[in-house]
Amino acid sequence: MTTQVSSAHEILQRLENEILIFDGATGTYLQQHGLESGGCPELMNADAPDTIRGMARAYFDAGSDIVLTNSFGGTKYRLQHYDAQDRVRELNKLAAEHAKSQAGSTQYVAGSVGPTGEFIEPLGAVSESEMYDAFAEQITALEEGGADAVMIETQMVLDEAQIAIKATRENTELVVMSTMVFDKGPRGFFTMWGTSPEDAAKGLRDAGADVVGSNCGNGIDKMIEIAELMRPVVDCPVVIQSNAGIPAYKGGEIIYPESPEYMAERYKQLAEIPVQVLGGCCGTTPDHIRALKEAVK
């Protein structure tokens, strides 16, 4: 059994009776450490490796059990905006190697896989097989670099998330986690394309995800509501990665309003639902993860 297969089994085994802590925001950290507005985070895997390793170290030191790779936009479709579509394997493999280099024996790395930004035919110009191949190219590179799991995150279209899950299942031995983004309207929570949290949880699980949930888009109070909808409809661990509130633009900078202390109290509520994997998204910092760890561990 390879080390990664062993780690995958270990993650799922631990989730049977304990809570695992994810990291916080990638973009927020990188913007504070040299990423220019409109820049490509994935290129920093090659151009600023010390920064990427330092980010993983900061989150592991804060108490994260699992850290995401710097590869959210790592498909060829996203990288082509920076003329880097031919560097998919290189940049994703580096992303996993940098994070893995900072992990201890009981700490793990999850490959971050975000939306492609494309639509499947007939709405868009990309076929299902082309999208499948793009995800497989990225995710196999993440596994090659040492990732123990994949986090198919911030998804808005269920079909796309399911293709990414299938590509992971058929080409790797990684633990498969997947999250979607929901907005609250007059009829409740839905993705941009009309999928409810309950249908999303069931659809992700049916496609083969080991862990399902939600990230981004909302502050932690709404994430509690989403978790309460998802938890009863699936037989697997649930993951929530909350923003530090809804950002506001003040004094020339973006401010996220939810403090580590504010979020920590509500992470306790999420743990009681129970949500087995807890972490942060936009605006959360190592201080938020430290407070989360203290609150639920």
N, C-alpha and C positions, 0 to 999 in steps of 0.2 A: 504493500500500500504506500503510495507516495505521500510526502509530507502534506501536500495540499488536500488530498482526499481525507487524510487523517484529521486535518484542521476543520474541514467541512463537517465531518461527523461530530467533531468536538463542539463546534458552534451549536448545532442542532441539539446535541445532548445537553449542553448547558442551558439552553432555552427551555428545557422541560421543567426546570426548577429554580431558575434565577433570571434576573433582569440583566441584560447587557446594555452598555452605554455606548452610543455612537458619538461622533465628534460634532463640531459646530460648523459654521459657515466656511466655505472655501473662498468664495469671491470676496467676502468682507475682509478676510485675512490677507489675501493677495493684494487687494487694493491698498491696504495699509503697508504693504511691503514691496511696492514698486510696480504693480500692474497699472498701466496707464488706461485711462478711459477709452473704451473701444478696442483695447488690446486683446490678444489671444492668450488665455490662461494656459492652454496646453503647450504652447511654445516655450513657456517657462520651464517645462520639464527638461528641455535641452539647454536653454539659455541661462536659467537661474536655479540650478539643481540644489544649491545650499538653502535657498528660500523654501523650496518644496519639501525638502527633508526637515527643515526647521518647523514647518507647519505641522507635519505629522508628529514630530517630537513634542511640540507644544500641546497638542491634543492628547497624546498618550500620557504625558506628564500630568495633565489636568484630570485624568481618570477615565479616558475613553478606553473601552474594550475593543472597539472597532473603529478604524479610521478609513475615510474614503480617499480614493486616489484623485489626483488632479486631472480628470479626464472626462468631465461632464459633456463637453462638446467634441468628443474624440472620434465621432464617425467621419467618414469622408465627406458627407454632406455639410457638416458644420465646418470642417477644416478647410473646405474649398473656398470659404470666404476670406481666408488668409493665405491662399495659394499653397496650402500645406496638405492637400488631399492625398499626396503620394507618401506622406509621413505617418500614416495611421499606425502601423505596427511599431515604428520607432518611438513615437510620442506616448502611446499607451503603455508599451512595455516599460519605458522609463518611469512613467507615473507610478506603476505598481512597484517597481524596484525601489524608488525613493521612499515610498511609504513603508514598504516591507523592511527596509534597512533600519528603521527606527522601532520596529515591533519587538516586544519581548515574547517569551515562550507562551504566554497565555493571552496575547494580544493579536488581533487579526486585521486584515486589510480587505476592504470591499471595493471592487472596481466601480466607479461612478459612470453610469451610462444615461445620458439625458436624451431628450427628444431629438430627432433628426432635423426638425424644421421643415420636413417635406410631408406631402399628403400622398396616400396610396391611391392608385387608379380606382375609379374614374375621377375622383375629386382632384387628384394631382397627377404628376407625370411619372411617379415611381411605382413600379410593380411590387407585389408582395415579395417575390423572389429577390428582387434587387435590394429591398429594404432588409430582408433576412440576411443576405450576403454582407451588407454593410455592418450590421450588428455583429455577425459572426467574426468578421475581420477585426473589429475592435475588441470584442470580448475574449477571443482566443489570445490576442496580444496581452491583455490584462492578466490572463491566467499564466501565460509564459513568463511574465514579469514577477509572478509570485503572489497574486491575489488569491485569497481564500474564498471569497464570495463575490457576487456582483449585486449592485444596487441599481436597478432600472428605475430611475427616479424622475420626479417632476413631470410625469406623463399626463397628457390631457386627452389622448385618444386611446381607448381600450384596445382596439385592433393593433395599434403600433406596439403597445406594451406587450401584448400577447406574442407578437412576432419576435420581439427581443427575448422573451422568456423561452420560446421554442428554440431560438438560435443558441441560447446558453445551454439548455438541456441537451441538445443534440450534438454539441461540439466541445463541451467542457465537463468537468467534475465539480464545478463551483456551486456553493449554496446560492439559491436564487431568491433575492428580495426585490420587491417592486412596490412603488408608491405612486399615487396620483394626486392631482391638485384639484381642490373643490372651492367654489365660491358659494356664498349663502344668498339666496334670493327669496322672493315671497313664498315659494313652494318648498324651500329647504335647500340643502346642499346638492350641487351638481357640478360636474366638470364643464368646461367651455362647450363641450359637444353633447351635454345632456345625460351623462352617466351618473347615477347616484352612488354614494359611498357603499351601500349594500351591494349593488350590482357590480361595482368595481372590485370589491373584495372577493366576491364569488368568481368573477371573470378572471382575475389574476390567479386565484388559487386553482381554478379549473384548468388554466393553461400550464400549470406546473410550478408556480412559485411556492417556495418553502415558507416565506414570510411576506405578508401583505400589509399595506397601510397607506399613510398620507404624509406628504411633506409640503413645505412652502405655502405661500398664498395667504396664510392666516396667522394671527396671534394664537397664543396657547389656549385661551378660553374657548375659541371655536374648534380648536383641535380636540379638546375634550369631547365636544359634541360629536365630532366626526368619529372619534374612537368608539364612542358608545353605540354608534350605528353599525360600525364594521365588526366589532368584537363578537356579537352573537351569531353572525351568519357564516363564520369560517371556523375550521377545526385546527388552525395553525397559529403560530405566534403572530402578533400584530406589532407593527413599527410605526412610531410617530416622530417626525422631525419638524419641530415648530419654528416658525420665524419668531424673532424677538419683537413681535407686534408689527403693525403696518407702518412703513417708514414715512417720515415727513422731511421736507427740505427746509432746513433752518440755518441761518448764518452762513450760507454757502456750502453746507455739507448735509449729507443724508443722515438722519438720526432715527434709530430704532428705539421705541419707547419702553420696552419691557426689560427691566433689570434682571440680573441673575437671581436676586432674592424673590422678585415677583414670580418668575417662572418656576423657581424651585418648589414653591408651595403647590403649584398646579401640577408639576411633575408627580408629586405624591398622589394626586387624584388619578392621574393617568396610570400609575403603577397599580392602583387599587382596582382598576376596571376588569381585568388586568391588561396592560400593554407591556409586552415582554422586551421590546427594544425601544429605547428612548434616546433622542438626540436633538440637535438643533439644526436650523437652516439659516436663512438670511438674517444677518445682524447678530447672531449668537457668536460668542467668543470663548476662548479657553476658560474665562471666569464663569460663564454660564454653565459650561460642562462641569467645572469644579463644584458649583452649587448644586447641580443636578445629581452628581455622584453622592454628595453629602446627604441630599434629601432622600434618596431612595435606597441607598446601600446601607 
